Amino acid sequence: MTPLSLSTLLRRYLALRMLLPGVLLVLVVAALLGWHRWLEVQRAQNQQALLVSEYVAIYLRFSSEVVNMLVAVDPELGFSQVTASYREHSQAFERIILLSDHGAVLQAYPPVGTLLDYSRLLPDRQTESHRASKISSPYMAPLSNNLTVSLFSHRLDGRLVVGELNLLTLQNFIAGLGYDTQGKLVFITDRFGNVLAHPDRTVVDQQANLGDLVPVSRALRGATGFLGVHAMQDSRYLFSASPVRGGEWFVFTAWNAQKQFFGVLVMLALFVITLHVLLLIAVRLLRRKLELEVSGPLQLFAQAMDRLEHGEERNGKKSLPLSAPFRELDLLQSRFLDMTTAIEQRERELRQSEERFRDLAGALPESVFEMNLYCVLTYVNQKILSRFGYTRKDVSSGLNLMDLAVVKERKMLFKHAEKVVRDEQMGPLEFTALTKDGRTFPAQLHCAAILVQGLPYGVRGFIIDMTHTIEEQGQRLAMERQMLHTQKLESLGVLAGGIAHDFNNLLAAIQGNLDLALMTVPKDSTGYARIRQADSAVRRASELTRQMLAYSGKGRLQVQHVDLSEFVRENLAMLQAVISKTVTLDLRLEEGLPLISADFGQLQQVVMNLITNASEAMNTQPGTMTVSTLARECDALFLSRSRILEKPDPGRYVMLEVRDTGTGIDERTMERLFDPFYTTKFTGRGLGLAAVQGIVQGHGGAIIVESEPGRGTLFQVLFPVTRDIVATFEHSSAEEELPEAFQVSDQPQGMVLVVDDEVMVRELCVEALEFLGYQSMTAVDGEDGVRVFREYQEHISCVILDLTMPKMNGVAALQAMRSIRPDVKIILCSGYNEQEATRNFLNDAPTAFLKKPFAVKELSTLLKRMMGKD
């Protein structure tokens, strides 16, 4: 125990108790004096500004009245004599001039010499009334070179009376109010900030403009009164402003802040010095008193405690040589010696308990610690040393808990420990741990306060390394995001396929009726050409449904063996047509590529969309687009980068690469790159890349995209060469010729049952069949179709059956009809492609398939082939 430490503590405590009220008193007095002086200066400064502005207003009003009076003087009957007489008795005007309405000098006193044109000073007649006076901006008067302004007043005959004010009178008045021992300054400006009067004559002669000065700028915008403290001429000034009545001038007062408040500061300084001296005297007297009556006896008792601590006088009970009034310490010493034995026994038990605690803490897999109220670690287990890279020597030298966290989070860690000490209910704290060698890792702090007799003594707790936990959470979140994205795309795919299917039903009715109309309308009629245009529009609309079916993976394929390099060469002219003229196309096509099985039209759509996107990515800026083809072996790791959810099997693939030097794709856009109806263009449907994804997925391929903002984009599309794509060879209706009239037999061709839930499709089929010479029957759904077929089966030659219907779908209806009559010929009709429509049929497959929308000629050809008449 350090001698006199208690007396030192008492002195400091009492000094603080005396010093704190004194400091508070100084602050309160300073605040009151400062506030009073602040209000007093504001009132005085505002009063000065108002008085000066009133003086200037009287000066301007008097001058304006003189000019307005001179308007009534007839120039032919003595204008010069009147002005000369007035000038002899007043120095208010530098010169009085009579101008024509174009600014020519008619009369002037004193004369203006050779200057006969004042048109530059004429007021704007569109904004000024003829009887109102107007003040011009300041300018240097001719001949005298004194700063002046002009007062204008219109005569009834269109002439103007101009009075050039003598600003020397105003200047002398302001100079008399200028700098003094208190640092007070008064100046006048016009509405543009041009100085009209200033204590410093050079500022006026230089025609200075103070509009950039903050208080002047605020006043010109309408602020008046006290404008606060602002810097001017390397000093701080208090500003006030007052507008001049009847004119467009402003009076400013600027008072030096330091000089205005110097007296208050001096008074406060004297008060502080006096208070400090009094406190020093009081502390010195108190110190002497404490040394005599407290510190001395306590020092003797502390020495006795030190001897007891080192084992001296262990078996004796010598009294301390203490004098009155501290004889009580003798009794305290005696009781203390009696307690030593009990304390020694308790210390032994505590050491045993501490050893058990240390063994248990050392065996824990987490970092365990204890620290005092200053966050200095007093105990750590071996785990914390090995994890953070410190040694026992580092701990004994004063290692702090804050040293285990990165710098920017230490304050957060300290506040958390404070709340724990205050016994607040705190949960675990996540922070970034810092090792001795500078490595970081995510960690979690769990701690609780150490209480001794109900008072906080320190904090103990443990630190958990969250590296593996966070990695597992990240993997789980990534899987959840991927699952949600998969579900979203699957839902959109189902939606796109369903919309395309229903749209094809509508197109079927429209195209069929247009076909029938074309067959019955003469070619030379005006309606024929319009029907042909409508038919072309229907066929183009069917291309939109092809894109939607391609995205949903239900597009129809026309599989051919394709050499990808040769395919690109054949379409080179078409590709160059969609590329901007500022883009250079670089082809790198590998020869002898393995053949791939692909739909020619859809492959063309893939290439066109990638080329178009690459061209648009470069906008109108010059750039290079590189189109490459090559063959390579792809492993599972490479194919895992595919943007298609279903990853293809490893093997040999033919790759199409499209690289551009455009703006690149940011991370947010990359996440939605293949979402349907999402586009970054001003216009567009957003189906291009979504359709590409569906087409490539339908071919069993993969898409890999690499891009960074500002560094261009690379698309890699892979097609397998070792796996055939099962598909039906169909001819796209997009390139079919428009229907022409053809001969129809007059003989009955047979009975056809039409089963479809769409009224328009049923009516179209009935009308087309009658036009082709067939008899027809209809049913509104599958259940109704089976009923009609069972009743008239011997008369029905063929059935046109829709796939998707209420109550009973096409699959169940076909099976029911085949169970009634196995040899019945059934044409399955659907808006989906044949692959999608027939995949649910096992052994009972339909006789033929008709894709919606269909032409009447297609229906005729198919029926003839089925009836054996082709």
Number of C-alpha atoms within 10 A of each C-alpha: 10 8 15 18 13 16 20 15 11 17 18 15 12 16 18 14 11 14 18 12 11 16 14 11 13 17 13 12 14 18 12 12 16 16 12 11 16 15 11 11 18 19 15 12 23 20 16 20 28 21 14 23 22 17 16 23 18 15 14 21 16 13 18 23 13 17 24 22 12 22 23 13 16 12 15 7 9 11 21 21 12 15 19 16 11 15 17 8 8 9 14 21 23 23 23 27 25 25 25 19 16 14 18 17 20 14 18 21 18 14 15 18 9 8 11 15 15 15 14 8 16 17 18 9 10 6 7 13 13 15 13 12 23 21 22 17 19 20 18 14 18 15 11 9 10 16 24 22 23 26 24 28 27 25 21 10 9 11 19 28 26 30 28 25 25 19 20 19 15 19 21 15 17 20 18 13 18 18 17 9 7 12 15 19 21 24 24 27 25 24 18 16 21 19 25 28 27 24 20 15 13 10 14 21 17 11 16 14 17 16 19 10 13 16 25 24 16 15 23 21 10 10 16 19 19 21 20 11 17 16 15 13 6 6 10 16 23 24 27 30 30 26 27 22 16 14 17 16 24 27 27 28 25 25 22 22 21 15 15 18 15 11 12 14 15 11 12 18 14 11 14 16 11 11 15 15 10 11 17 13 11 14 18 12 11 15 19 12 13 17 16 10 15 16 21 16 21 20 19 16 20 16 15 17 17 13 12 16 12 9 11 12 13 13 9 9 14 12 15 18 11 16 12 8 10 13 14 11 19 18 12 13 19 15 12 15 19 12 11 15 12 11 13 11 10 12 12 12 12 12 11 12 12 12 12 12 12 16 12 11 19 17 12 13 12 17 22 23 21 21 21 18 15 13 19 20 22 17 15 21 22 20 19 22 18 12 14 18 15 16 14 13 9 12 16 12 10 12 19 17 19 19 15 19 22 19 13 9 13 18 13 15 19 15 11 19 25 17 14 20 20 12 15 13 8 13 12 12 15 15 20 18 26 21 19 14 9 10 11 15 14 17 19 15 19 15 21 20 24 21 13 9 7 7 12 16 14 22 24 18 16 19 21 19 17 17 11 10 13 13 11 12 11 12 12 12 12 12 12 12 12 13 13 12 16 15 12 13 19 13 13 17 22 17 14 21 25 17 16 23 23 18 18 25 21 18 23 26 22 19 24 25 23 22 22 20 17 22 17 13 15 13 13 8 9 10 13 18 15 12 17 17 12 15 22 16 13 20 20 14 15 21 15 14 23 23 25 27 27 27 31 28 22 25 24 25 27 18 21 14 14 17 17 26 22 16 14 21 13 11 13 12 10 12 18 15 10 15 19 19 14 14 21 16 19 13 16 13 18 13 13 12 19 18 18 22 20 25 22 15 12 23 19 14 18 19 20 19 18 21 24 17 19 28 26 18 20 21 15 13 16 13 20 19 23 18 21 19 22 19 19 11 10 17 13 12 9 11 20 17 15 19 16 20 15 13 17 20 14 15 15 18 24 23 22 21 21 23 22 27 21 26 19 20 20 12 12 8 13 15 12 13 18 23 22 22 13 17 18 9 10 5 7 11 10 17 21 25 22 23 27 25 26 25 28 23 22 20 26 19 25 25 22 17 18 14 19 15 12 12 13 21 22 22 20 18 24 27 25 26 18 13 14 14 17 12 17 13 13 13 11 12 16 13 8 10 8 14 18 13 15 9 6 10 11 10 9 11 18 16 20 23 25 26 31 29 18 16 12 17 24 21 16 19 26 20 18 22 22 14 18 22 18 21 18 20 18 22 20 16 24 27 19 17 26 22 15 17 22 15 11 12 18 11 12 20 20 21 25 22 28 27 24 20 19 12 10 17 17 25 23 16 23 28 18 19 21 17 12 14 14 12 11 19 21 22 23 24 27 26 29 25 23 23 15 15 21 18 9 11 14 9 7 14 17 21 14 16 19 21 21 24 25 22 23 25 19 12 17 18 13 17 24 12 11 16 14 8 9 10
